[in-house]
């Protein structure tokens, strides 16, 4: 099954009946440091899960945000989630255009590389600010939830990952400065020896 399936089943099982819009907002406010979904992914899967009997619309429930249909998980849906939770996790292949550009960085101007790294560092710092907002929101909205220790575990993962990236950016900017200084010295030495016997 598409992994989005289990994100949806997880929210409907562990949180509450929700609309597709509500699921998207819940993801943004809780698990966005490691999982993202678009409305274009969520709605077709809700339709498929309904056809498969893993979720069902609540006919007598108040409509969710923006008047969307609210869904609840079925017993079969909870069983599917539990089976998935027990499966080994597959490690995904990483595709990182930012690192690929740095890998071939010898061909780029130092200022261009610095710009990429500074932009990347700023993005990581924004993530850290966002995670702090997420942490406060979870602790305010669900202070007594039995899920809170698990939410904190995943949030700490994101925080530590982003802090490590900020540290790496700082180290890399220092390394680029050293590379640039060596290059400038090399050019100067060549200019000084040019024309000498």
Order of alpha helices (4+ residues) and beta strands (2+ residues): alpha-alpha-alpha-beta-beta-alpha-alpha-alpha-alpha
